[in-house]
Amino acid sequence: MRDRFLQPQPRPAPAPGERDLHFSLAAIHYDRGRLDDALRELEAALRANPRLSDAYYLAGRIHEDRNELEQAIRSYRRAIRLDRSRLIYFLRLGAALEKKGDAWRAIDQFRAAAALCPDDAETRFRLGTAFDAVGLIDDAIAEYRAAQKIDAGLKDAELCLQAALKRKEAQAK
């Protein structure tokens, strides 16, 4: 008879607290600028729970901070696949796509964010800047105005609106 202690034992599923601990440690490492340590903890958190959308989001932030845009985009997309209700996931994916120079795909993400939360001034502003980047001035103006209507204190929206109105006027001449 073989000794049962020599047999490989199935690894028990991590306790919920263990999953949370790895993610919490990753967030602390990220806040302190220890990005490699944060990624190691995120890997452990995802081994424990591969459906932890926030872990993919935080990995995306780390890769974006390192200007590793392809990895950031992949991480944000995985987060969105797991949880389509988080506005920030769409906004960060749109921002990463903008940094990569893919304004049209960024527009798609900002539109998805606006559909999710139409009364978010930052979302409407970001959609406006993306429209502006591809030369859709009328659409940009409409989004800047929408952002201002939601939050009159959003100074960047006012500045961008005025610049877009001047460009439109110059084009009309």
QUICOR-V878466 format. One line per field, one symbol per residue. ss: DSSP state (h for helix, s for strand, l for the rest). psi: psi as a letter, one per 40 degrees, with the letter a starting at -180 (. if undefined). burial: + if it has 9 or more other ideal C-beta (glycine too) atoms within 8 Angstrom, else -. A space follows every 10 residues. Layout:
BEGIN
ss = ???
psi = ???
burial = ???
END
This chain:
BEGIN
ss = lllhhhllll lllllhhhhh hhhhhhhhhh hlllhhhhhh hhhhhhhhll llhhhhhhhh hhhhhlllhh hhhhhhhhhh hhllllhhhh hhhhhhhhhh llhhhhhhhh hhhhhhllll hhhhhhhhhh hhhlllhhhh hhhhhhhhhh llllhhhhhh hhhhhhhhhh hhl
psi = hihdeeihih hiiiiddddd dddddddddd deegdddddd ddddddddge egdddddddd dddddefgdd dddddddddd ddheehdddd ddddddddde egdddddddd ddddddgefh dddddddddd dddeegdddd dddddddddd geegdddddd dddddddddd dd.
burial = ---------- -------++- -++-+++-++ ----+-+++- ++-+++-++- -++-++++++ ++++----+- ++++++++++ -+---++-++ ++++++++++ --+--+++++ ++++-+---+ ++++++++++ ++++--+-++ ++++++++-+ ---+--++-+ +--++-++-- ---
END
